[in-house]
Amino acid sequence: DDLNNTKNSLHNEAVFRALKQGLRNFNPDVDYIVPAGSPYITAAVFLILGNMGFKHIKVLRWNNREYTYIPMHFDLQRSASVT
């Protein structure tokens, strides 16, 4: 599901609850985020993980030329870096 443009939307609250539920067992040492689909949902995931207190997040970025994923490390206390 995607977020909508309505302030104080009950739908958006339900989407955020579902995202929080899905991220409840997120372990930044072993888990990766694979952004796909709505950029607003991706932004919400990063927002939720930041609010959960995580200091770093690993992301898999798709490379269309190589047809492979590139691991990236985002240090939420400093600038993002590719590893």
N, C-alpha and C positions, 0 to 999 in steps of 0.2 A: 504494500500500500504506500501511497505517497502523502506528503504533507500538503495542506491547502493554504490558501491565502486569507483565511478568516481569523481575525483576532479572537483569542479565547475560545478557539474551536475545540469542541468535545472530541471530534475526530482526531485532531492532532494530539490531544492528551492521550487518547487510546493508542495511537501509533507510538508515542514516546514510552508509554507503559510497556508495550510489546517489545520495543527495542531494549529497554532496561532489563526486562525479563530474559531476553535472549542473550544479553551480555553479562548476566549475573555470575557466571562461572568463568569469565574471561581471565586468562592468565597471560600477562604480557611477556613472560619469559618463553612461552612455547607457542602461543596463538598469534596468528596473523590476521589482519583485516585485508579483505580483497574488495576494493571499491568496485561496484557495478550498479548499473541502474541510475536511480535518481541521485543527483548531486546533493539534494537537500537531505535525503536520508543519510548519505555518507557524512555530511556535515553534522547531522544529529548524532551519529554514532561517535564521532570524534568529541563532540561536546559532552556526551554522556560519559565517555571514558575519562575525559579530563575532570569532570565533576566527581567521578568515582575516586579520584586521587591518583590515577596512574601517572607515573613520571616518564614513561617511554612506551611507545607503541610500534609494533612491527607491521609493515604493510607490504603486500605483494603488488607490484606495478606491472601491468601487461605491456610487453614490447611487441608492437605490430610487425616490426621488421624481422625480429629474431624468432617470433612465435614462442616466447617464453616469458616467465615471470621474473622480475628483478626484485630481490628483497631490498627493502628500504627500512631504515630505523629513524623514527621521529622521537627526538628527545624533547618532551614538552616543556622542559625548563630552559632549553637552549634552542638554537636554530636546528632545523631538520637536516639530516645528513644521510647520504646514500652509503650503504655498506655492502 
